[in-house]
Amino acid sequence: MQLADKNILVAGLANRRSVAYHVGRFLQQAGAHVIYSVHSEERRETVSELVDGATVLVCDVEQDDQIQQLAGQVKELVPSLDGFVHSIAFADFSEGIEPFHETDRDKFLQAVNVSCFSLLALSKALQDCLSEDASVVTISISTTRMAAENYGFMAPIKAALDSSLAFLAKSFSRFSNVRFNAVSAGLLRTSSSAGIPGYVDSYLYAEQAIPRKRGLETAEVAQVVSFLLSPLSSGINAQSIVVDAGMSINYFDEDIVRRALGSE
């Protein structure tokens, strides 16, 4: 992977199930120097033992001063960043899932701020930290065109995240060769997904719809993230790479259709 001795910031670590955890673990095994960012001081205390002595910084991306503080701390730790992983998303589903047209304005805008705008804000703050040919990778979803009701308003927000890649790549091309890409993952067993009403049923369905009849592993997503951070992917920019174990080709699987029609 040519990641040995690379300096990479991984933002969004929550626990052992996080995409960020699996990415960081893979990077460390590849010899990279990983710095983690978490949402709160309390989170730092709970995850520090998971990261093999790596530095864990705190940044609540809803707070501009903390974003600037993070950039300053990174500058003090490393001469430059070779990669930045944005694995941050949040939506308030505390009152359950409402029909999309009844989405609460404040909840929607908060989710946009945390899940999408934070990529722009962090990229801007880290601009002087990123090396000339650094790679920035965010975590998206395999499709934003399927109206999965239990995913609520997050799919349109992930669509905005995907679109922002092209604009960030264009903006940064004025002064650098920094690349911006996304890994668009299928359904995963993560702590954030556990908070989505009805997600377990969707995941169990995905296991049946995937041709291999086995769900997508978070480690498989992490490996693609690592590839996009690597010089081996230098020709890939402003793209969303779908990692869904082939689920998108198999919605009309014969067995699934037969069961749905009650003809088995």
N, C-alpha and C positions, 0 to 999 in steps of 0.2 A: 504493500500500500504506500510505501515511501512516506510514512508518517512519523518515523523516528525523530525525536528531538523537536517536533513541531509544537508550537504553543497554541492551544485551542481553548477558547472559552465556551462552556456548555451551560446555557441558562435554562432553568426550569426544573431542576432536580427536585423531586418530592419524596420519593421512596424507592424501594428496590424494584417496583413494578414500572417505574417511569421509563419512557423512551430515553430521557436524558441519562438515567443511570446506565442503561445498556450501551448507549453511545459512548459514555465516558469510560466504561469498563473496556470496551473494545479498543478505544483509542489508547488507553494506558497499556493494554497488552501489546499494542503495536509500537510502543515506545514513545508516545506523545506525552507532552507535559500538559496536563489538563487542569484548568481552573474552573470551578463550578460557581454558579450564582443561584441563590434560592430566594424565596419570597419574603422570608421573615427570619428574625433571630431565633425564634422557637424552632423553625424548620432547620436552621443550621445545626442546632443542637442535636436534632434527631437523625440527621443524615451524615454527620461528620464521620461516624464510625463505618460508614459504607464505602468511603472513597479512598481508602488506603493512604491516608495522610495528605491527600491533595488539599489545596487551599479552597475554602468555601466562603464566598462573599455573599452579602445580603443586598438585594435590590427589589423593592416593590415598584414595578413598572408603572403604577399609577401615580408615582411621586417623581416629578422631574428632578428634584434635588438628589434623589437616590440614584437616578440614572447617571447623572453627572459624577456623583461620588464613585459609582462603579467604574466608570471610564478612568477616573483618576487613580483608583486602586490598581487597575490593570496596568496602567502605565508604569507604576512603581514596581510591579512584579516582573514584567517581561519587557524586553526591548521592542517587541512587536507581536501581533497576533497573526498566525497563519490561518486560523479558522475561527468561526463563530457559529455556534449552534443555537438556534432560537426554538425552544421546545416549551412554549408558554401558551396556555389557553385557559380561559375561564368563562363560564356562563352561570348565572344564578337561576337554578331550576328549583329553588327551595319551595316554591308553591306549586310545583308540578308543571307539566307541559300544557300550554294553552294552544288553541288553534293559531296558526302563524299570524293571521290578520289581527289577533288580539295581543300581539307581543307588546310588552311594556317598554316604553321609550327609554327609560333610565337603564333598565337591564340590558337592552340591546346596545346602547351606547357604551356601557361599561364593558360588555363583551368585545365590542369593536376595539376599544381602547387597549384592553389587556391582550387580546388574542391576535390583533392585526396591527394597530398603530404602534405597538411596542416594538415591532420589528423595525419600523422606520426610525423611531426615537432612539433605539439602541444603536442602530447602524450609524446614525448621525453622530451620536456621542462617541462612538468607538472609531470614528473615521480616521483620526490621527494615530490610532493604535494598530490598525490593520496594515499588514504588509502590502506591497505593490500588487501582488497576485494572490491575495487571500481569498478564501472561499467561505461564503455565508450560506448556511442551510437552515431552512425552517421546516416544521412538521405540519403537513396539511392532511387532507382526507382524500380517499380514492376517487370520489366523485362529489361534485357540488350540485349536480343536476337531478339527483334522486331525492324526492320529497319524503324522506324518512321522518315521519311525524314526531317520533320520540327524540330526534336530534334537535328539534326546536329551531331556533333562529341561528344556530351555529354554522349551518352549511352556507348561507349567504355571506357570513363573516369570513369563512375560509375561502370563499370565492374572491372576496376582496383581498385576502392575503395572497392568493395565487396571482392575482392581477398585479399586485404591487411589485412582484419580482421583476417584471419587465421594466418598470419605471425606476426601480432602484438600480438595476443593472445599467440602464441608460445614464442615469445621473452620475453614478460612480465612474462610468467610462470616460468622463470628462477629465479625470485626473489620475485614474488607476486602471488596473486590470482585475479588480475585485469582482468575483462572480457571485450571483445570487440564484439559488435553486431551492426547490422543495422536494421532500419525499412525501408523496401522497399515499398514506397508509390505509389499508383496509381495517376491518374491525380488530381491535386489540384488547387484551385483558390488562388494563391499566387502572390505577386508582381514580383517575379523572373519569374514565368511562363508567366506573362503578356508580358514579353519582347521576348517571343519565337514566331516567325512568324507562324500564322495559329493555334496557341494553342487553341484559343476559339472554333474553329470547332472541334478540337480533344476532348476537354472537353465535348462539347455537344453530340458528338458521344458516349463518355464514359457513359454519363448519360443514354443513350439508351441501351448500352451493359451490364450495371450492372443489375443483376437480379431484384433489388428493384426499378429500374428506377429512382434512385436518386444518385447524385454524391457523391463521397467520401468527407467527411468533414475533414478539417485540425485538428479539435479537436479530431477526431477519431484516427488520426495518433499520436497526442500528448499523448493520453492515453496509447497507446502501448509503446511509448518511456518511459513514466513514469513507466510502468510495468517492462521494461528492466532495469531501474535504481534501481528498488526496490529489496530488499533481496528475494522477492517472486520468482524472476527469476534466483536465484543463480545457477541453473543447466544448464543455457543457455549460451553458449560461442561460439564465432566465427561463428555466424549464421546471416542470413538475413531473417527477418520475413516479409513476403509479407502482406501488408494491402491494398487491392484493392476493398473491398466490393464484391468480387466474380466475377469481370469483366473477369478474365482469363478463367473462365469456360463457358463463354456465347457469344463468338464471332460468333457462328453460330445460334444465336437466330432466331427463325422462322420469327418474324416480321422484323428483320434487313435484313435477306436474301431476303425476299419477296420485301422489298423496294429497295434493291440494284439491284434486277433483274427487277424492274419496273412492278411487277406482282400484285400490290395491287390495 
